[in-house]
Amino acid sequence: MATLTRRRGRFHELEIAEVRPLTADSIEVTFAVPPELQDQYAYLPGQYVALRARVDGHEVRRSYSICRPPTPGRISVGIKRDLGGLFSVWAHANLAPGDRIEVMSPEGGFTTRLPDLDHAHLAGIAAGSGITPMMALAAHVLSSSPTAQFSLVYTNRATQDVMFLEDLADLKDRHPSRLALHHVLSREQRTAPLLSGRIDGDKLTAILDGLLRPDTVTEWFLCGPFDLVALCREVLEGRGVPADSIRFELFTSDADGPRMDRGRPVVIDEGDDVRRIEFTLDGLTSTVESPVAANEAILDAALRVRGDVPFACAGGVCGTCRARLTDGEVRMTQNFALEPDELERGYVLTCQSHPTTDTVVVDYDA
């Protein structure tokens, strides 16, 4: 397995090669990557890209997981239309082959850390559009080693909501003995009671007892809404699964995406207490003052003086805005992206970090 190295994402305009319907509310969008950019768009299974476009006069960014194993010259994402979602609704109505859109180079740590996949058993629990990184992970694991196994529990409301239904069936046909696939439907009755209904603590315990025994699994992957991921982590750790064997990624509704007023002007009146924020990006150092009363995150303040400061979800989930704190102290509201070792080395999510000292210095290039 290739080693995961963090790198700062950069946007490039890519051409859409294909738009494929998956369900009534989801599509797969494939971008063509020209030869001169293939090194920058090399990725590990489970990583994501951010898309950037102007929608209704505003710059909008959204992160989407890559849903295919690494393929030179192509990169594909799954986009589910959210009710009230600004970007996803626009994408479904407007994106077509031949169009060009800005795509950030791949990022993310939701990928296997195993140095060798031989005889490994990886397991995933996904809900809804949380299947997208699992598609890349499962296909990669099963094709990389003839002895590797992948087990997947995938929950949706009904069959018609299942993204990549045929692709999953094809993958199962290619690896019948090494892929265990369990569809759990919350609003559709299945033959097996265990596979019907919402996954709560009791049902998850039954699944782990009857379908997916933790003592047989080498590494776990969880992707879905916060409540499901938190439940799975709690139950797995309660069954003795080491925390460092559990990878997780949250998805949020497009309707709850980043605010469009980031980088808005801030008035500093004479006598206001301020925090001095210094940040380095692409070798250039910039400084901005932020009123204490404004309670700005570092990202918001930095965007007022440099529009190219990296971010995508701005909700503490994706990690695109990651930087290393080199001086001062901050209060980080929430963190669903940084690993414990990154925190120990001083990395913070600038979208969630509020200065608590008079001066704060961060380095996006670190």
C-alpha positions as CSV (number, residue, x, y, z in Angstrom):
1,M,0.0,0.0,0.0
2,A,1.3,3.5,-0.9
3,T,2.3,5.7,2.0
4,L,-0.1,8.5,2.9
5,T,1.6,11.9,2.7
6,R,-0.4,15.1,3.4
7,R,-0.1,17.8,0.8
8,R,-2.0,21.0,0.4
9,G,-4.7,20.8,-2.2
10,R,-4.6,23.1,-5.3
11,F,-7.4,23.8,-7.7
12,H,-7.2,23.1,-11.4
13,E,-9.9,23.3,-14.1
14,L,-10.8,19.9,-15.3
15,E,-13.1,18.8,-18.1
16,I,-16.0,16.5,-17.3
17,A,-15.7,13.3,-19.3
18,E,-19.0,11.6,-18.1
19,V,-22.0,12.1,-16.0
20,R,-23.7,8.8,-15.0
21,P,-27.0,8.5,-13.2
22,L,-26.9,6.3,-10.1
23,T,-30.3,6.8,-8.5
24,A,-33.0,9.4,-8.9
25,D,-31.0,11.7,-6.6
26,S,-27.4,10.8,-7.2
27,I,-24.9,10.9,-10.1
28,E,-21.3,9.9,-10.7
29,V,-19.2,12.6,-12.3
30,T,-15.9,11.6,-14.0
31,F,-13.2,14.2,-14.8
32,A,-10.5,13.8,-17.4
33,V,-7.1,14.5,-15.9
34,P,-4.5,15.7,-18.6
35,P,-1.1,14.1,-18.6
36,E,0.6,17.2,-17.2
37,L,-1.6,17.0,-14.1
38,Q,-1.6,13.3,-13.4
39,D,1.1,13.5,-10.7
40,Q,-0.9,16.2,-8.8
41,Y,-4.1,14.1,-9.1
42,A,-2.6,10.8,-8.0
43,Y,-4.6,9.5,-5.0
44,L,-5.1,6.7,-2.5
45,P,-8.4,4.9,-2.3
46,G,-10.7,6.7,0.2
47,Q,-9.4,10.2,-0.5
48,Y,-11.6,13.1,-1.6
49,V,-11.5,16.2,-3.8
50,A,-13.2,19.6,-3.4
51,L,-15.2,21.1,-6.3
52,R,-15.4,24.9,-6.7
53,A,-17.9,26.8,-8.8
54,R,-19.9,30.0,-8.8
55,V,-23.6,29.4,-8.0
56,D,-26.1,32.2,-7.8
57,G,-23.3,34.7,-7.9
58,H,-21.4,33.1,-5.0
59,E,-18.2,31.0,-4.9
60,V,-19.3,27.6,-3.5
61,R,-17.0,24.7,-2.5
62,R,-18.0,21.2,-1.6
63,S,-16.0,18.0,-0.9
64,Y,-16.8,14.7,-2.5
65,S,-15.1,11.3,-2.0
66,I,-13.4,9.6,-5.0
67,C,-15.5,6.5,-5.8
68,R,-13.1,4.6,-8.1
69,P,-9.7,3.0,-7.4
70,P,-6.8,4.9,-8.8
71,T,-7.0,5.1,-12.6
72,P,-4.5,7.3,-14.5
73,G,-6.2,10.1,-16.5
74,R,-9.6,9.8,-14.7
75,I,-11.1,10.8,-11.4
76,S,-14.7,10.1,-10.4
77,V,-16.9,11.3,-7.5
78,G,-20.5,10.6,-6.4
79,I,-22.8,13.5,-5.8
80,K,-26.1,13.0,-4.0
81,R,-28.7,15.7,-4.4
82,D,-29.7,17.1,-0.9
83,L,-33.0,18.8,-0.4
84,G,-32.1,22.5,-0.2
85,G,-28.5,21.8,-1.1
86,L,-27.1,24.7,-3.1
87,F,-24.2,23.0,-4.8
88,S,-25.6,19.5,-5.3
89,V,-28.9,20.8,-6.8
90,W,-26.9,23.0,-9.1
91,A,-24.6,20.1,-10.1
92,H,-27.4,17.8,-10.9
93,A,-29.1,20.4,-13.1
94,N,-26.0,21.8,-14.9
95,L,-23.0,19.5,-15.0
96,A,-22.6,17.8,-18.4
97,P,-19.8,16.1,-20.4
98,G,-17.5,18.8,-21.9
99,D,-18.1,21.3,-19.1
100,R,-15.1,22.5,-17.1
101,I,-15.1,23.0,-13.4
102,E,-12.4,23.6,-10.8
103,V,-11.3,20.5,-8.9
104,M,-8.9,20.5,-6.0
105,S,-6.1,17.9,-6.0
106,P,-6.9,14.9,-3.8
107,E,-6.6,15.0,0.0
108,G,-7.8,13.0,3.1
109,G,-6.7,10.3,5.4
110,F,-9.6,7.9,5.1
111,T,-7.5,5.1,3.6
112,T,-5.8,1.9,4.8
113,R,-2.6,2.2,6.8
114,L,-1.8,-1.5,6.4
115,P,1.7,-2.0,4.8
116,D,0.5,-5.4,3.4
117,L,-3.0,-6.4,2.4
118,D,-2.2,-10.2,2.1
119,H,-4.7,-12.1,4.4
120,A,-6.1,-8.8,5.7
121,H,-9.8,-8.4,6.4
122,L,-11.1,-4.9,6.1
123,A,-14.6,-4.0,7.0
124,G,-16.8,-1.0,6.3
125,I,-20.0,0.4,7.6
126,A,-21.6,3.1,5.4
127,A,-24.8,5.0,5.1
128,G,-26.2,6.7,2.0
129,S,-23.6,8.6,0.1
130,G,-21.0,7.3,2.6
131,I,-20.6,4.5,0.1
132,T,-18.5,6.6,-2.2
133,P,-15.1,6.1,-0.6
134,M,-16.0,2.5,0.2
135,M,-16.3,1.8,-3.5
136,A,-12.7,2.8,-4.1
137,L,-11.5,1.1,-1.0
138,A,-13.2,-2.2,-1.6
139,A,-12.3,-2.5,-5.3
140,H,-8.7,-1.6,-4.5
141,V,-8.3,-4.0,-1.6
142,L,-9.8,-7.0,-3.5
143,S,-7.7,-6.4,-6.6
144,S,-4.5,-5.8,-4.7
145,S,-4.2,-9.2,-3.0
146,P,-5.8,-12.6,-3.8
147,T,-6.1,-13.3,-0.1
148,A,-7.5,-10.0,1.1
149,Q,-11.2,-9.8,2.2
150,F,-13.6,-6.9,2.5
151,S,-16.9,-6.9,4.4
152,L,-19.4,-4.1,3.9
153,V,-22.6,-3.2,5.8
154,Y,-24.4,-0.6,3.8
155,T,-27.6,1.1,5.1
156,N,-30.2,3.0,3.1
157,R,-33.9,3.8,3.4
158,A,-35.0,1.6,0.4
159,T,-33.5,-0.2,-2.6
160,Q,-34.2,2.7,-4.9
161,D,-31.8,4.8,-2.7
162,V,-28.8,2.5,-3.0
163,M,-26.0,4.3,-4.8
164,F,-23.8,2.0,-7.0
165,L,-26.2,-0.9,-6.6
166,E,-25.1,-2.6,-9.8
167,D,-21.5,-1.8,-9.3
168,L,-21.6,-3.5,-5.9
169,A,-23.3,-6.5,-7.4
170,D,-20.6,-6.7,-10.1
171,L,-17.9,-6.5,-7.5
172,K,-19.5,-9.3,-5.6
173,D,-19.7,-11.4,-8.7
174,R,-15.9,-10.9,-9.4
175,H,-15.0,-11.7,-5.8
176,P,-17.8,-13.9,-4.4
177,S,-15.7,-15.5,-1.7
178,R,-13.8,-12.4,-0.5
179,L,-16.5,-9.7,-0.5
180,A,-19.3,-10.0,2.0
181,L,-22.0,-7.5,1.2
182,H,-24.9,-6.7,3.5
183,H,-27.6,-4.2,2.6
184,V,-29.6,-2.9,5.5
185,L,-32.8,-1.1,4.6
186,S,-34.6,1.1,7.2
187,R,-37.9,1.5,5.4
188,E,-38.2,-1.6,3.4
189,Q,-38.8,-5.1,4.7
190,R,-36.1,-7.7,3.9
191,T,-36.2,-11.4,4.3
192,A,-33.7,-11.4,7.1
193,P,-35.0,-9.3,10.1
194,L,-31.4,-8.3,10.9
195,L,-31.2,-6.5,7.6
196,S,-34.4,-4.5,8.1
197,G,-34.8,-1.4,10.1
198,R,-32.6,1.4,11.4
199,I,-29.2,0.6,12.8
200,D,-29.3,1.3,16.5
201,G,-27.2,0.0,19.3
202,D,-29.0,-3.3,19.5
203,K,-29.0,-4.0,15.8
204,L,-25.3,-3.1,15.5
205,T,-24.5,-5.5,18.3
206,A,-26.5,-8.2,16.5
207,I,-24.7,-7.5,13.3
208,L,-21.3,-7.8,15.0
209,D,-22.4,-11.0,16.6
210,G,-23.9,-12.6,13.6
211,L,-22.4,-11.1,10.4
212,L,-19.2,-9.2,11.1
213,R,-17.2,-10.4,14.1
214,P,-14.7,-7.8,15.3
215,D,-12.1,-10.4,16.2
216,T,-11.8,-11.3,12.5
217,V,-11.3,-7.7,11.2
218,T,-7.9,-6.1,10.7
219,E,-9.1,-2.6,10.0
220,W,-12.4,-0.7,10.1
221,F,-13.9,2.1,8.0
222,L,-16.9,4.1,9.0
223,C,-18.6,6.7,6.8
224,G,-21.9,8.3,7.3
225,P,-23.7,10.9,9.4
226,F,-22.3,11.8,12.8
227,D,-24.8,9.8,14.9
228,L,-24.1,6.5,13.1
229,V,-20.3,7.0,13.0
230,A,-20.3,7.9,16.7
231,L,-22.4,4.8,17.6
232,C,-20.2,2.5,15.6
233,R,-17.0,3.8,17.2
234,E,-18.4,3.5,20.7
235,V,-19.7,-0.1,20.2
236,L,-16.5,-1.2,18.4
237,E,-14.2,0.2,21.1
238,G,-16.5,-1.4,23.7
239,R,-15.8,-4.7,22.0
240,G,-12.1,-4.2,22.3
241,V,-11.3,-2.8,18.9
242,P,-8.2,-0.5,19.2
243,A,-9.1,3.1,18.3
244,D,-6.1,3.3,15.8
245,S,-7.7,0.4,13.8
246,I,-10.8,2.5,13.1
247,R,-10.8,5.0,10.3
248,F,-13.9,7.2,10.1
249,E,-15.2,10.0,7.9
250,L,-18.3,12.1,8.4
251,F,-20.5,13.5,5.7
252,T,-22.7,16.6,6.1
253,S,-25.7,17.7,4.2
254,D,-25.0,20.1,1.3
255,A,-27.8,22.2,2.7
256,D,-25.5,22.8,5.7
257,G,-22.5,23.8,3.7
258,P,-20.0,26.6,4.3
259,R,-21.3,30.1,4.8
260,M,-21.0,32.4,1.8
261,D,-19.8,35.4,3.9
262,R,-16.4,34.0,4.7
263,G,-13.7,36.7,4.3
264,R,-16.4,39.4,4.9
265,P,-15.1,42.9,5.9
266,V,-14.6,43.4,9.6
267,V,-14.5,46.9,11.1
268,I,-11.9,47.5,13.8
269,D,-12.8,50.5,15.9
270,E,-10.2,52.5,17.9
271,G,-9.6,50.9,21.2
272,D,-10.9,47.5,20.2
273,D,-9.0,44.5,21.6
274,V,-7.5,42.5,18.7
275,R,-5.7,39.3,18.0
276,R,-2.8,39.4,15.5
277,I,-2.9,36.4,13.1
278,E,0.2,35.7,11.0
279,F,0.1,32.9,8.4
280,T,2.4,31.5,5.8
281,L,1.0,30.2,2.5
282,D,3.1,29.3,-0.6
283,G,6.1,30.8,1.0
284,L,4.5,34.2,1.5
285,T,3.7,35.5,5.0
286,S,0.6,37.7,5.6
287,T,-0.8,39.3,8.7
288,V,-4.3,40.2,9.7
289,E,-5.9,41.7,12.8
290,S,-9.1,40.2,14.2
291,P,-11.3,41.9,16.9
292,V,-11.6,39.7,20.0
293,A,-15.4,40.5,20.0
294,A,-15.8,39.1,16.5
295,N,-14.7,35.6,17.6
296,E,-13.4,34.9,14.1
297,A,-11.8,31.6,13.2
298,I,-8.3,31.9,11.7
299,L,-9.7,30.9,8.3
300,D,-12.3,33.7,8.2
301,A,-9.7,36.3,9.2
302,A,-7.1,35.0,6.7
303,L,-9.6,35.1,3.8
304,R,-10.0,38.8,4.3
305,V,-6.4,39.4,3.1
306,R,-5.8,36.3,0.9
307,G,-8.6,34.7,-1.1
308,D,-6.5,31.6,-1.9
309,V,-6.4,30.3,1.6
310,P,-7.3,26.6,1.4
311,F,-10.6,25.3,2.7
312,A,-13.5,23.1,1.5
313,C,-16.1,22.0,4.0
314,A,-15.3,24.6,6.7
315,G,-17.0,22.4,9.2
316,G,-14.0,20.6,10.8
317,V,-14.7,17.4,8.7
318,C,-12.4,17.4,5.6
319,G,-9.1,18.8,6.9
320,T,-8.4,20.9,3.8
321,C,-7.7,24.0,6.0
322,R,-5.1,22.2,8.1
323,A,-2.1,24.3,9.2
324,R,0.6,23.9,11.9
325,L,0.4,26.2,14.8
326,T,4.0,27.6,15.4
327,D,3.3,30.3,18.0
328,G,0.4,31.3,20.3
329,E,-2.6,29.3,21.4
330,V,-6.0,28.6,19.9
331,R,-9.4,27.0,20.9
332,M,-10.5,24.5,18.3
333,T,-14.3,24.2,18.3
334,Q,-14.4,20.7,16.8
335,N,-12.2,18.3,14.9
336,F,-13.2,15.3,12.9
337,A,-10.3,15.3,10.5
338,L,-6.9,15.4,12.3
339,E,-5.3,12.3,13.6
340,P,-3.9,12.2,17.2
341,D,-0.3,12.3,15.9
342,E,-1.1,15.4,13.8
343,L,-2.5,17.1,16.9
344,E,0.7,16.2,18.8
345,R,2.8,17.8,16.1
346,G,0.8,21.1,16.4
347,Y,-1.6,20.9,13.5
348,V,-5.0,22.6,13.8
349,L,-8.0,23.1,11.6
350,T,-8.0,26.8,10.9
351,C,-11.8,26.8,10.1
352,Q,-12.4,25.8,13.7
353,S,-9.5,27.5,15.5
354,H,-10.1,30.8,17.4
355,P,-7.0,32.6,18.8
356,T,-6.8,32.8,22.6
357,T,-3.5,34.7,22.7
358,D,-2.7,38.2,21.4
359,T,-0.6,36.7,18.6
360,V,-1.1,33.5,16.7
361,V,1.2,32.1,13.9
362,V,0.2,29.3,11.6
363,D,2.0,27.7,8.6
364,Y,-0.1,26.2,5.8
365,D,3.0,25.0,4.1
366,A,4.2,22.8,6.9
